[in-house]
Amino acid sequence: MKIHNNHQLKDLRDKLNGSIQHNEDEELLQEQWNQLHSDMESQRAEDEGNWGGFGDE
């Protein structure tokens, strides 16, 4: 499952914390959450690297 927007991110979070009832595999949801955070950290590092070079020209 690829997270495409904030709504999907919030749904995944809410399924994991129990505020949304679901019948999905908790282990699979946790794996998706962990992958999402890894992807977001990578994107943040890339964005910060790009920002650091801005204006140095």
GROMACS elastic network, one bead per residue, 0.5 to 0.9 nm:
[ bonds ]
;  ai    aj funct       b0    kb
    1    32     6  0.71503   500
    2    32     6  0.82680   500
    2    36     6  0.82491   500
    3     6     6  0.80230   500
    3     7     6  0.88927   500
    3     8     6  0.59510   500
    3     9     6  0.62793   500
    3    12     6  0.89517   500
    3    32     6  0.88296   500
    3    36     6  0.74212   500
    4     7     6  0.83581   500
    4     8     6  0.67142   500
    4     9     6  0.79533   500
    5     8     6  0.55468   500
    5     9     6  0.64648   500
    5    10     6  0.88560   500
    6    10     6  0.60614   500
    6    11     6  0.85065   500
    7    10     6  0.51724   500
    7    11     6  0.61605   500
    7    12     6  0.86878   500
    8    11     6  0.50077   500
    8    12     6  0.62055   500
    8    13     6  0.86133   500
    9    12     6  0.52537   500
    9    13     6  0.62767   500
    9    14     6  0.86621   500
    9    33     6  0.84970   500
    9    36     6  0.86043   500
   10    13     6  0.50087   500
   10    14     6  0.60235   500
   10    15     6  0.85301   500
   11    14     6  0.50702   500
   11    15     6  0.60967   500
   11    16     6  0.86218   500
   11    20     6  0.74903   500
   12    15     6  0.51770   500
   12    16     6  0.63335   500
   12    17     6  0.87747   500
   12    20     6  0.88761   500
   12    29     6  0.70606   500
   12    30     6  0.88579   500
   12    32     6  0.83366   500
   12    33     6  0.71975   500
   13    16     6  0.52326   500
   13    17     6  0.62731   500
   13    18     6  0.86099   500
   13    19     6  0.87864   500
   13    20     6  0.89514   500
   13    29     6  0.89045   500
   13    33     6  0.76097   500
   14    17     6  0.51208   500
   14    18     6  0.59492   500
   14    19     6  0.51604   500
   14    20     6  0.54203   500
   14    21     6  0.86396   500
   15    18     6  0.52042   500
   15    19     6  0.62202   500
   15    21     6  0.65460   500
   15    22     6  0.66525   500
   15    24     6  0.86891   500
   15    26     6  0.84861   500
   15    29     6  0.79649   500
   16    19     6  0.78840   500
   16    20     6  0.81142   500
   16    26     6  0.70883   500
   16    29     6  0.69427   500
   16    30     6  0.72072   500
   16    33     6  0.86967   500
   17    20     6  0.78560   500
   18    21     6  0.65273   500
   18    22     6  0.85808   500
   22    25     6  0.88388   500
   23    26     6  0.86306   500
   24    27     6  0.87934   500
   24    28     6  0.77401   500
   24    29     6  0.73671   500
   25    28     6  0.52920   500
   25    29     6  0.63222   500
   25    30     6  0.87392   500
   26    29     6  0.50256   500
   26    30     6  0.61388   500
   26    31     6  0.86203   500
   27    30     6  0.50903   500
   27    31     6  0.62278   500
   27    32     6  0.86871   500
   28    31     6  0.50392   500
   28    32     6  0.62283   500
   28    33     6  0.86117   500
   29    32     6  0.50775   500
   29    33     6  0.61702   500
   29    34     6  0.86474   500
   30    34     6  0.60979   500
   30    35     6  0.85405   500
   31    34     6  0.51178   500
   31    35     6  0.61317   500
   31    36     6  0.84941   500
   32    35     6  0.51396   500
   32    36     6  0.60325   500
   32    37     6  0.86552   500
   33    36     6  0.50500   500
   33    37     6  0.62817   500
   33    38     6  0.86591   500
   34    37     6  0.52256   500
   34    38     6  0.62386   500
   34    39     6  0.86760   500
   35    38     6  0.50189   500
   35    39     6  0.61246   500
   35    40     6  0.85373   500
   36    39     6  0.51062   500
   36    40     6  0.61072   500
   36    41     6  0.86079   500
   37    41     6  0.60779   500
   37    42     6  0.85511   500
   38    41     6  0.51905   500
   38    42     6  0.62769   500
   38    43     6  0.86752   500
   39    42     6  0.51323   500
   39    43     6  0.61889   500
   39    44     6  0.85922   500
   40    43     6  0.50144   500
   40    44     6  0.60415   500
   40    45     6  0.85919   500
   41    45     6  0.61710   500
   41    46     6  0.85924   500
   42    45     6  0.51877   500
   42    46     6  0.62497   500
   42    47     6  0.86109   500
   43    46     6  0.50521   500
   43    47     6  0.60393   500
   43    48     6  0.85342   500
   44    48     6  0.60375   500
   44    49     6  0.84631   500
   45    48     6  0.51344   500
   45    49     6  0.61172   500
   45    50     6  0.86310   500
   46    49     6  0.50603   500
   46    50     6  0.62320   500
   46    51     6  0.86277   500
   47    50     6  0.50860   500
   47    51     6  0.61286   500
   47    52     6  0.85729   500
   48    52     6  0.60294   500
   48    53     6  0.87651   500
   49    52     6  0.51387   500
   49    53     6  0.66432   500
   49    54     6  0.89865   500
   50    53     6  0.54375   500
   50    54     6  0.65683   500
   51    54     6  0.51111   500
   51    55     6  0.85151   500
   52    55     6  0.81293   500
   52    56     6  0.80962   500
   53    56     6  0.56196   500
   53    57     6  0.79601   500
   54    57     6  0.73694   500
